[in-house]
Amino acid sequence: MYLKKVIIIFFSFFFSVTMNSQEIRLKKGDVTDNIRINDSIEGTYAVYLPQNYDSKNPPAVIFIIDPDGNARQSVQLFRKTAEEQSYVVASSNRKIDDASIENNLKQTLEFMNSFYRTVPVDPNSLYIAGFNDAGQIASALPLVNERVNGVLAINNAWINTEFTENRKTSYSFSAIVGTKDYTRYSIVNINDFLKDEDFPSEINYFEGGPESWPDANTIYNAVASFTLNAIKEEKRQKDDSLVNKIFESEIAAIESLRRERSYYTAWVQLKKAEDKFEEYDRFDDQLKELKKSIRRNKAFKQQRRNWYTVKEEEMLQREDYTYFLETDVYTANFENIGWWASQIDNLEEGKSNNDLLERNKAFRLEGYLNTIIGSTYKDLISSETFLDQKIYISILKTIVDKENPDGYLSIIQLAGHDGDYQTAMLYLEDLLKTGYDNFPKLYELEGVLDLQMSNEFNQMIEKYGGTAKYLVFDTEEQSEENSTEQN
């Protein structure tokens, strides 16, 4: 696989230079931001040192890959975890490049290398966390290097069975996924596969998604699986007080789900807790009582029955979306555009459903539809396929992702280049109605100079607050002026 080749290349670089650490002064118990990667590489990162940090006996490190490059924000979310479970946390301020796997890995590893030269940590206790698309990068890294002890995948993950089979030692996999996120099922499949291969793995759910970060307590519980596993493998000292705190946090998360009437999700989390604390007999009675309490709840029983029904309906709907998208794009079936629009309307309505399971299903289906249309759009726009197919997928993109300018810009350029100015102007106004104000970019679209020089185009720009690049005049006023001059 292409990703495999890229990862191996960069990891050979990464671990050849990481052991050259030099300590600098960082404030304990606070986030230190804007640390330069080095003098020759642009970019900075943030670090949090727990108050009990000791450079002579350094703790494990968690590297966070945030696709938006909000290092301080992501580190702050891990602050409680770092403090109570003794981790150093670091995150880069550089954004993930959607178009380049190589660049993403190169930037991530440059940041890690800089960190290792700066902050002493346990070189044998390395964990990677990734949010959304960065979850795929994070979950790929431990599969090709034995030094990575665990991965925390948030709302997205990736697996290759060949990598897993070739790894000599297991690593911990801890996932967090929002109940509204369409990636839930793929993450469950990855988790089940790793469990079957005897890799320590678990999933934590939170009522959110698809773009939202989980709360600090959910992160705490997910990282706790690393901590407990390290204690079990005698890589960390036993600490009953810490284990008790972790257990109390786990129970609090389950109780929170119950208060939100998300009884089935609470049950799933409880089953996970039983596995997580199977080494600790002192918690058995409390877990059993909580299990009985949830099972006696009529709403739980109904949610459990409904869950399997909802899941089956959702899988069938996803299959329909995939099939119809492929056939409609291939045939450029413009007559079916209305059907796609109605699907989005139905999902929008479903997101307000009083039933929690139905509501979350609508969010997940919307995310799935957005993803498959976005992926198809990306592939087709850069290909040599027919014009009608490019216009069709661009229209679908404006339907599922109304605020994203890419689909509108593609239609303006494609239709304008084909001489269909009416369609181009229609989507130009639709774009400007979304609040789009990058007016210079509209004049940078290639191959549509006649459209850009037209009065209609320039008047539309001025109507929505932009400055026309080419001369604009009122036709009636100009006609009256010419008549006066002739008289």
N, C-alpha and C positions, 0 to 999 in steps of 0.2 A: 504493500500500500504506500501511496505517496507520502502520507503523514509519517509513516514509520521511517522512511529514508531520511526525511528532514530532521526528525527527532534524534536519530542516531548520530547524524553529523554534528548537531549542536551540542549533544551531551558529551561527545568526545572532547569538545572544547571546554565545556563547563567544568568537568571534574578533574581536568588537568591543572586547574589554577585556583581552585577554591580553598586550598588548605593554607594559603599565605595570609593569615589574618594579622591585622594591626589594630590595636585598640585606640579608640578616640573617646573623648568625654561626652557622654549622653546623660541627660537627666533621667533618673529613675522615677517611675510612677507618672510619667507624662509622655505625650507624643512629641517626638522631635521630627519636624517635617523639613522638606526641601534640602535633604542631604544630596550633594552632587554625586552622580555615578562616578565620574572622574573628569579630569580637565579636558580630555579629548572627545568625550561622548556627551551629547546633550541629554538632559533628563535628570530627574531627582526622585527621591523616595522618602517614605516616612517610616519611623521605627518606634516601637513601644517597648521599654524595658520594665519588667515588674519590679516592685520595690525591693523584693528579696534577691534581685539579680546579683550574682557574684561571678566576676570574670574568671576567678580561679576554679570555680566549679559551675560552669555555664549550663543553662537549661537547653531544652529543645527549641527549635525555631519553626514558626509557621509563616510561609511566604504566601501572600494573598495576591491573586491576579484579578484586578478589577478592570473590566473592559473600558470603563469610562475614565480611568486614571484618577479617581478621587481617593488618593492614598490616605489622607487624614481621616476621611469619613469611614472607610473600610477598616482601618486600624482601630478607630474608636469603637466600632461594633464588636471587636474582639478584645476590648480592654478588660472587661470583667473576667473573661476566660483566661487571658494572659496572667492577670493578677492572682486569681485564686488557684489556677492549675499550673502556674509557673512555666510560661512560654514567653519567648521573645517573639514579637510579631512585626513583620515588615511588609510594605506594599509600595509599588511603583506609582508615580504620577503620570506615567506615559500611557496613552490610550492604546487599546488593541486595534490593529488594522484589519478590517473585515476582509480585505482583498489579498492578504499575504500571510500565509502560515509561517513562512521562513522569517519574515520580519518580526512577527509576534514572538516567536521562539528566541530569535536573536536578542530582542529587547529584554525579554524576561530573563534570559541567562546573563546578559550584561549586568542587569540590576542585581541578580543573585551573587554574581562574582564580586561586585563592588561591596555588597553587604558583608560577604565573608572576609574581605580584606579589612573591614571596619569594625565589626562587632564579634567578639568571641562567643561562640555557641557550641553546643555539643555536636561535633561533626557527624555523629552516627544517629542523630535524632532530627531528621528533616521531614517536614510535612508541607504539603502544597494545598492551598485552597483556591478555587476558581469560581467566579460568579457568572451565570448565564453562559454565553459562548466561551468564556474563559474556562468554564468547567470542563470543556473538552480537552483543552490544553493541559489543565491540572491533572485530569484523570489519565492522560496519556503518559505523563512523565515518569511515574513509578514503574511503568511496564517495561522500560528499557534501561533502568539503572537500579541496582540493588540498594543504593544509599537512601533512597526515598522510602520512609517508613509508612507513610499513609497519605491519602488524598481526601480532601473535603470538597465534594462536588455540589455546588448550589445551583439548582434549576437546570442543570445540563451535565452530561457526562459522555464518556466515550470508552469503548473497550475493544480490544482485539484479542481473540482467544489464543492466537499463536503466541503473542507476547506473554500472556499469563502462563501458558504451559511451559515456556522456556525460562521463566523466572525461577531461580533456585530457592528463594525464600518468599514467604507470603508477606503481604503488606495490608494495612488496614484501609478499608474503604468506608467512608461515612458520607452519606448524602443528605441534603436538605432540599425539599421540593414543596412549593406552594400547592395547595389543593386546587387552585385555579390554573395551574400550569400544565400545558399539554404534554410536556416531557415526562410527566409522572410515570407513564406506563413503560417507557424505555428505561428509565432509571430503576424501576422495579425489576425489570428483566436483567439488568446488569447486576443488581444486588443479589438476585436469586442465583445467577450464574456463579458469582464469586463465592456465595455460601456453599454451593455444591462443590466448589474447588477448595473448600476449607480455608478461605480467606475471611478474616474477621470483617464483617460488613453489616451495616444497618442503614435505615432510612428514618429521618425525622421529618414530620410534616408540620406545616404552619398554614393558618387560614390566610392566604395571600397569593400573590403572583399576578401575572407572570413575570413582571419586571421588577417587583419589589424585593428588597433585601429582607431576609428573615430578621426577627428581633434578636437582641443580644442573648436572651435566655435560650432560644432555640440553638443558636451557635454554640453556647456553653455546653448544652447537652450533646451536640454532635461531636465536638472536640473531646468530650469526656470519654468517648469510646477509645480514642487514642491513648488517653491517660490510663484508663483501666487496663487496656491491653498491655501497655508498657509495664504496669505494676505486675500483671500476670506473668509476663516474660522476664521479670526481675531486671528490667532496664531502668526502673525507678524504684525508689524505696517505698515500702508499704506505709500507708498513711490513712488510718481508719477515719480520722476527722474529715479528710478530703473526700473519701469514698461516701461518707454520710452526707456531705454537702451535695455531692453529685446525685445521690439517690433522691434527696429532698427536692432538688431542682427538676428531676425527671417526673416526680409525682406532681409537682406544681404545674408542669406543662400538661399533663393528662387532665388534671382538675380544671385547668383553663379551657381545654377543649370541651369538657363536660358543661361548663358554664355557658359556652357559646352554642350548646346543644348539638355539637358535632360529635355525637356519641360513637358512631362507627370509627371515625378517625381516632378517637380516644382509645377505643378497643385495640386498634392496630398498634398504637403507641405502647399500650400496656403489654401486648404480646412481645414487642421489642424489648421492653424493660425486663421482662422475665428472662430473656436470653442474656441481656446485658449484665444482670446481677446474679446469674446462676451460681457464681463462685461464692456468694455471700448469703449463707443460710439465714442470717438474722433478718433479712427483708422478706422472707417467704410469706409469713403470715399476713403482712400488710398488703402484699401484692394479691394474695388470694382473696382477701376481703374486698379489695377494690374491684377485682374481677367479678366477684359475685354481685356487687352493687351495680355495675354496668349491665351485666346480663339480665338482672331483674327489671331493668327499665324497658317499658314497652316501646318507647321511641327508638331505643337501640335496635330492638328486634326488627322494627319496621325499616329503619335505615339500612340495616344489613341486607334485608331482602331487596330493598330498593336499589342498593348499591350495585348489585350484580345485574339488575335490569338496566340501570343507567349505563353501566360499563358496556353491556352488549349493544345497546342502542348507539352509544358513542362510537364504538368500533365500526359498526355498519355505516354510520354517517361519514366517518373518515374514509372508508373504502369508496363510498359514493363520490366524495370530493376528489379523491385521487383519480378515479376513473373518468369522471366528467371533465376534469381539468385537462387531462391528457387528450381526450377525444375532441373537446371544444377548441383547444388551442391548435391542434393538428388541422382541423377543418375550418378554423377561424369562424366559428359559429356565432356571428354577431346577434342572431335572433335569440340566443340563449343568455345574453347579457342580463336581461331582466331577471332571470332565474337566480343568477349569482347575487344580484342586488337584493332579491327577496330573502336569500339565505342570510345575508348580513343583517337585514332588518329583523329576521326571526331570532338570530343570536343576540342582537341588542335587546330585544324584548325578553329573551330568556335570562339575560344577566340581571333582570329585576324580579325574577321569579321568587315567590315566597319560600319555595322549597330549596333548602341549602344544596342538595345534591344536584338538582336541575340547574340551579344558578351556577354552580361551579363547572358543570358540564358545558354550559354555554360559553364560559370564559375559555375553557380548554379547547373547544372546537374552533373558536375564533382565533386562538393562538396557532392552532394547527393549520387552519386555512390561510392565515397570514404568512406562515412559514413556507408552505408548499408553493403558494403563488409568488412569494418573494424570491424563492430559489429558482423557480421556472423563469421568472422575469430576468433575473441576473444571467442565466444561461443563454436565453434567447436574444436579449438585446446585444450581447457581444458576439453573436454568431452570424452566419451568412444565410439565415433562414429567410422566408418570404416576408414582405412588408406587412401583409395583412396579419400574419401571426404575431409580429412584433407589436403592432397597434393593438391587437386583441389582448395580449397579456398586459400591456401597459394600461389599458382600460380597466382590467380586473384589479390591477395594483391600486389604481385610484379608488376603487370601490372598497377594498379591504383595508386600505391604509390611507385614509382621506387626507391626513395632515402631511404625509410624506410627499415632497415635490417631485421625486424621481419619475413616477409614472406620468404626471402631467407634462413634464419637460420632454419626455420621450415622445409623447403624442404630438406636442407642438412641433418638434423637430421632424418627426417622421411624416406627419400629415402636411406640414409646410413644404417639405422637400418634394412631396408628391403632388403639390399644387392644390391640395384640399384645404384652402385657407379658412373655409367655414368651420371645419372641425378643429383646426388649429386655434382659431380665435375663441371657439367655445370652451376649449380646455385651458386656454390662457386665462380667461375670466374666472373659470372654476378654481384655477390655481391661486389667482390673486385674492379671491374671496376667502381662502384659508388663512390669509394674513401674510403670505409670501412677499418679501420686500427686497430680494436680491435682484434688483432690476438690471444691473450691469450684466449679470449672467444670462439674462434673456436675450441680450444683444450679442452674446458670445456663442450662441447655438450655431453650429456650422450648417451650411447648405440651404439656409432659408433667408438670404439677404433681401429678396423681393418682399417677403412677408414683413421683415423687420423694418423696411423702409416705407411700408404702407402707412397711410394716415390712420387706418383703423387700429393697427398695432400700436402706434405711438400715442394715439388718443386714449387707448385702453390703459397704457402705462400711466399717463397723467391722471386719468380718472381715479386710479388707486394710489395716488400719492407719489408716483415716481417722476423722474425727469426724462422727457422724450429725447432720444439721441438724434433723431432726424426731424426736420422742419414739420411743424404741425400748424395747419391753418383751418379756420372755419370755412367750409365750402360756400355757404350762403353769403357770408360777409365778403369773401374774396370776389364772388360773382357780382355783388353790388358795387364794389370798388372798381372792378373792370368796366362796368356799365357806365359809371360816373365819368371815368377817364375818357371813354369813347364819346360821351356827350359834350 
